[in-house]
Amino acid sequence: MASQLNPYLNFDGTAREAMSFYQQVLGGALEVMTFGEYGMEGPGSDNVMHARLETPDGFVLMASDLPPGQEGGVASASNVHVSLSGTDDSLRRFWEGLAEGATVTMPFEKQMWGDEYGSLVDRFGISWMVNIGTGEQEG
């Protein structure tokens, strides 16, 4: 198997809701495993130990909730963004879905470099960048 680089998102109890939302927006098959499935009992056992979404476009997104008892919550990672880019118009639909309940930090519109681009922080606190390229390459 070839190596892969995949975003792995952490949540403070909302991983299942977030990953279900991403599945609704991006499509694909979602696998969710809880802490309870691996023997944990009590509060937090229904939280997500590991979730994996694989979309028809070949995107893989993984996530988990913080382990029960871990203090401090999820740190904000404003210097990390999940980026969706390409030349396919389906990216426009992904933008519209992700934007539901989000804070748009840069409106999705044609930019000075010629592509359509926008950025947002979704309702789960995850930063996204979406770029639809012109399909033209400099030679």
PEZIKA-V231943 format. One record per residue. OMEGA is omega in whole degrees, -180 to 180 (* if undefined). NEAR is the number of other ideal C-beta (glycine too) atoms within 8 Angstrom. D_FIRST is the distance of its C-alpha to the first C-alpha in Angstrom with 1 decimal. Layout:
BEGIN
((OMEGA,NEAR,D_FIRST) (OMEGA,NEAR,D_FIRST))
END
This chain:
BEGIN
((177,2,0.0) (177,3,3.8) (178,4,6.5) (171,5,9.0) (-176,3,12.7) (172,7,14.5) (176,6,18.2) (-173,7,19.3) (176,12,23.0) (-179,10,25.6) (180,14,28.7) (178,8,31.9) (-179,7,32.1) (-176,9,31.2) (-179,15,27.4) (180,11,27.8) (-180,8,30.3) (-178,13,28.3) (175,15,25.0) (176,9,27.2) (-180,11,28.8) (176,10,25.6) (178,11,24.5) (-178,7,28.0) (-171,9,27.7) (-176,13,24.2) (174,7,23.7) (-177,10,20.7) (-179,5,19.8) (174,10,20.7) (-179,7,19.9) (175,9,22.4) (-179,9,23.0) (175,11,26.3) (-180,13,27.7) (178,9,30.0) (-179,7,27.4) (170,8,26.5) (-180,5,30.2) (177,9,31.8) (174,5,35.2) (-177,6,37.6) (179,4,37.4) (-178,11,33.9) (177,11,32.3) (179,6,31.7) (-175,13,29.9) (174,15,26.2) (179,11,24.1) (174,9,20.8) (-180,14,20.3) (176,9,17.4) (175,16,18.2) (-174,8,16.0) (177,11,18.3) (179,5,18.8) (179,8,18.5) (176,6,14.9) (173,10,16.2) (-180,10,14.9) (-180,14,17.7) (-178,12,18.1) (173,13,21.4) (168,13,23.7) (173,14,27.4) (176,12,28.9) (179,8,29.3) (179,11,32.9) (179,5,35.4) (-177,6,33.5) (171,4,36.2) (179,4,36.3) (-179,6,34.4) (179,8,31.7) (176,5,32.3) (-180,5,32.6) (-176,6,30.1) (178,5,31.9) (178,3,30.1) (178,6,26.7) (169,7,26.2) (-175,11,23.6) (172,8,23.6) (-179,11,23.3) (180,9,24.0) (-180,8,24.2) (-176,6,26.9) (179,7,26.7) (177,6,29.8) (178,7,27.8) (177,13,27.4) (177,10,31.2) (178,8,30.9) (178,12,28.3) (-177,12,30.8) (178,8,33.6) (-180,10,31.9) (-177,12,30.8) (179,9,34.3) (180,7,36.0) (-177,4,37.6) (169,11,36.0) (-180,5,37.7) (180,10,37.3) (171,7,37.3) (-179,8,37.3) (179,5,38.2) (-178,11,35.9) (179,7,37.8) (-177,5,37.9) (-177,8,37.6) (179,3,39.2) (173,5,36.1) (180,7,36.3) (168,10,33.4) (-174,10,33.9) (172,13,32.7) (177,12,33.4) (-178,11,32.5) (170,14,33.3) (-174,9,33.0) (-175,12,32.3) (176,7,34.4) (178,9,32.0) (-180,7,32.3) (179,9,29.0) (-179,13,29.4) (170,14,27.9) (178,12,28.2) (-178,15,28.1) (173,12,28.5) (-179,13,29.2) (180,9,29.4) (-177,6,32.0) (179,5,29.5) (177,6,31.6) (177,4,30.2) (-177,3,32.5) (*,2,32.6))
END
